[in-house]
Amino acid sequence: MVESERGDRQMFMGEYTHSIDAKGRVILPAKFREELGIHCVVTRGLEGCLSVYTADHWMALANGMKQLKASKESVRAFKRFLFGSAAEVEFDKQGRVLIPSTLREYAKLNKDVTVLGTGDKIEIWDKKAYEEYASRVVPDMEEIAESLDETLALDF
């Protein structure tokens, strides 16, 4: 975890390969577990992965979603997608979390998984699915970087 000058933890980063066991448990890296705390929230993510949030970030996300107009069908659909599949999970003594079967099925998690820090959250991918995704998007990364909002002042 990177810390700011004030000592704040700022982000999840890194890519790790782990296995999911027959009971649906996966280990998360120790540096991720430290930031996540005793429990965290796992839910469906975009592009077929799972997203893992700290309890605080999950509550901030939920509060932000309350600001959206529930009269819009797309808002209702996204809330169902995000919250309907969410599960609060705890770590066992070996640092594993049990991924509910519905989430394992959604992300097609079978054996090998890629655990990826993406800044404010963690993603869990089927290893082969992540490799296929990366092979599609990485060649376009320069174009993607150029298309980002200039107000972010990103400099690589």
Backbone hydrogen bonds, N-H to C=O, Kabsch-Sander energy under -0.5 kcal/mol:
donor,donor_aa,acceptor,acceptor_aa,energy
2,V,11,M,-0.6
4,S,8,D,-2.3
7,G,4,S,-1.7
10,Q,2,V,-2.5
11,M,2,V,-0.5
12,F,119,G,-3.4
14,G,117,G,-0.6
16,Y,115,V,-2.7
18,H,113,V,-2.3
20,I,111,K,-3.3
21,D,25,R,-2.5
24,G,21,D,-2.1
26,V,97,V,-2.2
27,I,19,S,-0.5
28,L,95,G,-1.9
32,F,29,P,-0.9
33,R,29,P,-2.3
34,E,30,A,-2.3
35,E,31,K,-1.0
36,L,32,F,-2.3
37,G,33,R,-2.0
40,C,89,V,-2.2
41,V,53,Y,-2.4
42,V,87,A,-2.6
43,T,51,S,-2.3
45,G,49,C,-2.9
48,G,45,G,-0.6
49,C,46,L,-1.1
50,L,124,I,-2.4
51,S,43,T,-2.7
52,V,122,I,-3.0
53,Y,41,V,-2.9
55,A,36,L,-0.5
55,A,39,H,-0.5
58,W,54,T,-2.5
59,M,55,A,-2.1
60,A,56,D,-2.2
61,L,57,H,-2.6
62,A,58,W,-2.7
63,N,59,M,-2.6
64,G,60,A,-2.2
65,M,61,L,-2.3
66,K,62,A,-1.4
67,Q,63,N,-0.6
67,Q,64,G,-1.1
68,L,65,M,-1.3
70,A,68,L,-0.6
72,K,69,K,-1.7
76,R,72,K,-2.0
77,A,73,E,-2.7
78,F,74,S,-2.2
79,K,75,V,-2.5
80,R,76,R,-2.2
81,F,77,A,-2.3
82,L,78,F,-2.9
83,F,79,K,-2.6
84,G,79,K,-0.8
84,G,80,R,-1.2
86,A,83,F,-0.6
87,A,42,V,-2.3
89,V,40,C,-2.8
89,V,87,A,-0.5
91,F,38,I,-1.3
92,D,96,R,-2.1
95,G,92,D,-2.0
97,V,26,V,-2.5
99,I,24,G,-2.9
99,I,97,V,-0.7
103,L,100,P,-0.7
104,R,100,P,-2.3
105,E,101,S,-2.6
106,Y,102,T,-2.0
107,A,103,L,-2.3
108,K,104,R,-0.5
108,K,105,E,-0.7
109,L,104,R,-2.3
110,N,108,K,-0.6
113,V,18,H,-3.3
114,T,125,W,-2.5
115,V,16,Y,-3.1
115,V,113,V,-0.5
116,L,114,T,-0.6
116,L,123,E,-2.9
117,G,14,G,-3.1
118,T,121,K,-2.7
119,G,12,F,-2.8
120,D,118,T,-1.2
122,I,52,V,-2.2
123,E,116,L,-2.9
124,I,50,L,-2.1
125,W,114,T,-2.7
127,K,112,D,-2.3
130,Y,126,D,-2.6
131,E,127,K,-2.2
132,E,128,K,-2.3
133,Y,129,A,-2.5
134,A,130,Y,-3.2
135,S,131,E,-2.1
136,R,132,E,-1.2
136,R,133,Y,-0.7
137,V,133,Y,-2.1
138,V,134,A,-2.6
140,D,137,V,-1.2
141,M,138,V,-1.9
144,I,140,D,-2.6
145,A,141,M,-3.0
146,E,142,E,-2.2
147,S,143,E,-1.5
148,L,144,I,-0.7
148,L,145,A,-0.9
152,L,149,D,-1.8
153,A,150,E,-1.5
